[in-house]
């Protein structure tokens, strides 16, 4: 009997984790991993803030909540085995206005429902953790941490290479043809024949799905998250992770402060519509991709509901003072000149035809393909658990 052949599309942390799980579960499986860039983790994985999310924000019982919690344990296990820099630091979610206290309490109850040791603390105790925060109260979430996600990806690549996986970079998926007993994936590097394909293409997941003959129920709308970094002389103002109380209507968590494993403190991100799927600055414009976003009815329905929020985010993007003001709500001592630009990221956010932001992970099957169509934060934290789930879908 010949070995099972699986093609995995996408070389970010999800694609790498899926490929590694497949060969770990069945060493006889032959995996071909296809990545259009010249290296691994070039987009969402390599451009995030390096947070190990605890599962605080997600609807109890949702895939995000369940897979994040179990994914943390798996991720920390891999980090210990592979020597990946990481730390479980805990974090504060800070209320700076009495109007936020009810939302903070709702968030505490959600965290408890998700099995976290979250507790409310008052301002004085919050300042024992973070002496420079302006908190009237806060949530302390002990399970949150930080990690080097590109190093996680390098560890997964090493495991895949040792298992004999076929690792191909610089290869773009152009289409696919299904046969009775296989599927041929047409790529810029030639055809790849497989028994099944797993699409983990992130920012391009819906495009890859359509190229493979599947019409997904959603479209990816790219949102750029812009970051600043604190100058070295200002990093003493933040010991760990400091977040605002989030807007329950939006999946974005607001501008926050994160001390990474390298000791640098990142501030951000905001969330503005990107003018390209890999649009890391205002000058990155791809008219065909913009036209694709504008042609999706769900985008206009979303835009009508969130016009005020969108305008606020654009204004903050264009003004260092507004960006700094958002941070000073949390840490009043921060000055505008304490902040320097840092690399931006782009979030692949699935939007339904009705204009709703898809809140949970979304997997769709079509023929011999499995398409992971919504995997925003906490997907990096949950990556090994997402991989376990996808592998179970493919089990003979």
N, C-alpha and C positions, 0 to 999 in steps of 0.2 A: 504493500500500500504506500503510495507516495505521500509525502508530508503535506500538510495544509499550507497554502500560500496566502498571506495577508499583506496587502499594501496599505500603509498608513500615510496619509497626506498631512503634512504640517510638522515642522521641527521645533515647535515651542515645547513648553513643559508638558502639555497635555498629550501631544503626539508622541513625545519621547516616553512618557509614562505608560501610555497604552501599548506601545511597541515592546517596552521592557516587560510589562505584565504578561503579554502574550507569550513571549519566549520563556518567561519564568514558569508560567503555568503548564506549558507544553514545549519542552526543549526541541521537539520535532517540528514545531511550526517554523516555517521560513517567512521571515518578515522583511519586507522592503520598505524603507522609510524615505519618503520623498519630501524635500524641502526646497522651495524656490530660491531662497537666499543662499549666499555662499557660506553660511555658517548657521549655527543653532541659536535659537532664542533671541532673534534679532528685534522682535517687535514687543508684544505685550509682556512676555516673560522677562525680557531683559531691560524693561523700562518702567517697572513698577517700584513701589517704595519698600519692598522687601519685608512686608508684614506677614506674620503667621496669624491669620484671623482665628478668632475663638469660636465664632458662630453666634455672636451676640445679636446681630441685626435681623436674622432670617426667621421667616414664619415657622413656628414649631411644626414638625412633621414634614416640611418641604425637603426636597433633595438637597438644597443648599445647606439647610440646618443639619441634616443627618450626615451628609458626605463631608461637610466641613469638620464636624466633631471627630468622626473616625479618621478623616484625612490628616488631622493634626498628629494623631498618634503615629500613623504610618510615616509621615514626613519627618517627624523627630527621630523615629527609628532609623530611617535612611541617613539622616544627618549624622547620627552617632556612628553608624557603621562606616560611612564614607569620609568622616572628618570634615563635614561641611560646616562652616562657621554659622553659629546660631545661638540664640539665647531666649529663654522664656522670661520676659521682663515684666509682664502685666502692662495695663494702660489705664488712663483716666479718660472718661467721657465727662466733659466739664459743662455745667450749667452756669451761665453768667448773668441770667435774667430770670426773675421769678416766673415769667410766662413759660419757661422751658421745663419747669419742674414736673408738671403732669406728664409731658412726653418722656422725660427721663424716667419717671416711675413706670410708665408703660414698657419702656425699654428694659428696665430691671426685671419686670415680670417675664418678659420674653426671654431674657437671658437665663432666668431660673428654669423656665419651661424647657430650655435647651440643655439643661444639665450643667450650667456654669456656676462657679462660686462667686458670682457678681454680688456686690453689696453697695448700698448708698453710704457715702461718707460726707460729712459737712466740710465747709470751706477750710477750717483750720487743719483737719486731718488730710485733706487733699494737698495742702501746702507742705505737709510732711513728706509726701511723695514727690511733689513738684513745687518747690518753694516759690516759683515766680508766676504761678497761674492765678488768674482772677476768678476764682470759683466761689459761688455761694453754696454750691453742693456739687458732688460728682459721683459717678459710678466707678468703682475700682474693679477691673476685670483681670484677675490674676493669670488667666490662661493665654493671653495674647503674647506674641513674641516677635522676633525678627530673625531673618535668615538670608543667606546669599543664594537667591534663586538661580542665577547663572551657574553657580557651583553645583547646585542640585542637578542641573541639566548636564553638566560635564560628567558628573558621576553616572547618570543614566546612559550617556553615550558610551562611557567606558564599559558598562555592563553589557550593552547591546553589542559592541564590537567583540567582547570576549565570548558572547553567545553566537557569533557568526552572522549577525543581522547584516543585511545589505543596506548601507547608509549612503544615501545619495543627496548631495547638496547641489544647488544651481539647476534644479529640475522642476519645471512648472507643469502642472496638470492642465491639459488642453481639452480633454474629452474622455469618453469611455464608451465601449461597446459591450453589451452583455451577450453571452452565449448560453447555451443550455447548461453547461457545467462550469463556467468560468466567466470572468470579466477581463477585458483588455483595457487598460488605462493608457490613453495616448498622452505622452508627455513630450516636453521639449528635448528630452534626452533619449527618445525612442519609446516603444511600447513596453508595458509591464503587464504580465498576465498574473492574475490572482484568483483565488476562490471567493474572496470578499475584500471590500475596501472600507477603511475607516477614515472619514473626513474630519480632521482636527485642524482645519485651516484658519481658524480664528477670524481675523479681520476679513478674510475672503471665503469663509465657510459657505455662505449662501451662493456665491458665484461658482465655487467648485461644485456644489450640489447641482446647480443648473447645467453646468458643463457635462455633468454625469447623467443628465436626464431626469433629475428630480426637481419638481417645483416646490420649494419650501414654503411653509406657512408664514414665514417672517422674512424681513430684510435686515441686514446689518446696517445700522447707521453709526458712523464713526464719531466719537466724541473725544476731542483732544483734552488731555489733562496737563496743565502747565505747572511746573514746579519751580520753586526757588530753593536755594541752599543757604544756610546760615554761615556767615563768615566765621573762621575759627575762634575769633575773640568773643563771639556771641553764643557759641554752642553751650556754654555753661548754663544758659537760661532754660534748657530742656534736658532733663535726665533720661527720659524714655519716650513714651508715646502719649500725646495729648490730642484729644478729639473734641469737636463740638457735639452737642446734641443734634442728631440729624433730622432733616425734614422727612416725616414718614411717607410722604407722597412720592419721594424720589429715591432711586437706588444709590445715588452718589452721596458720599458721607460728609461732604463739605471740606473746606481747607483745614488741614490738620498738620501736626508736627511729629516727625518720626526720627528718632536717633537710630541709625542703622548699625550693622555689625562692624562697619569701618569707623564708627564714631562720628561720621558726618550727620548733620541734622537737616532733613529735607522738610520743606513746607509746601503744602498743596495736597492734591491738585484741585484746580477749578475744573469746569466741564463746559467746553464750547464745541459747537458743531465743527468738525474737521472738514476741510474742503478736499480731502483725499483720504482714502483708507489708510494710507501711511503718511498723513498730513501732520507733521510734527511742528509746523509753524504756519503763520498766516500766508507765507509765500508759497507753500506747497499746495498747488491747485491742480486737480485733474478733472477737466470739464466733463468727461464721460462719466466719472464716478459721481460728481455733483448732480449731473442729470439723472443718474440712476436713483439717487436719494430723493430728488424732487419729483420723480415719476411715481414714487410709492405713496399711495393714498394715506397710509398710516403716518407718514412724516408730517403731512399738513394737519392731520387731526392732533398729533402730538404738539406741533408748533402752536396751534391755537390755544391749547390748554396751558402751555408753559411759556407764553410769550414774555411775561414779566420776569420769570426766572432766567430765561435765555438772555434777555437784555442785561440783567444784572451780571451774569457770568461774562458776557462780552466786555462790559465796562470794566470788570475786574481784570480781565485779560489785558486790556489796553492801558491800564493805569497801575503803576507800582504803588501809588498811595492807597488805592482801593484794596489791592492785594494785601498790603501791609496792615490796613485797618482790620481786615478779616482775621489776621493773626493776632493783632493787639487785643481783640476781644478775649483771647485766651491768655496771652502773655503780654501785658501792657508795656513792658520795658523794651520790647522789640522796636527798633527804628528801621526806617526804609533802607538806610545804608548798611544795615546788618544783613541784607538779603542780596544774593547774587543769582543770576539765572542758572538753572540746572536743566538737563535734558527732559523734554516732554515725553509723554506717552499717549497712545490712542487706545481707547476702550472700544471693543467691538460689542455694541449693544443691539440686541435683536428687538425689532419693533413690529408689532402685529399690524394687520390691515386696519384694525380699529383704532390705531394710534397708541395702544398701550405698550409701555416698556415691559418686555418679558422679564418677569421677576426671578424665575427659577431657571435652573439648567434645562436645556431643551435638546432632546435626542429624537431624530426621526429616521425611520428605516425605509428604504426603497430598493427593491430588488436585492442585489448582492452588496448593497452599500449601507453603512450606518453613518449618519451625518450628525455631528455635534454642532448644533446651530446657535446655541447661546451658552457661553462659558465665561462670563465676566467674573470679577471678584465675587467670591473667594476661590476662583477656580485653581489658582496656583497652590493655595493651601490644600485644597481638596483633590489635587491632581492624581495622587496615587489611588484614592478611593474612586474617582471618576474612572480611572483605568480599570479598576477591579469590576466596576459595573459594566463597562463596555465589553470587557473580556467575557463576562458572564452572558451577555447577549449573543456573543459569537460562539459560545460553547456548543460542540456538536450534539 
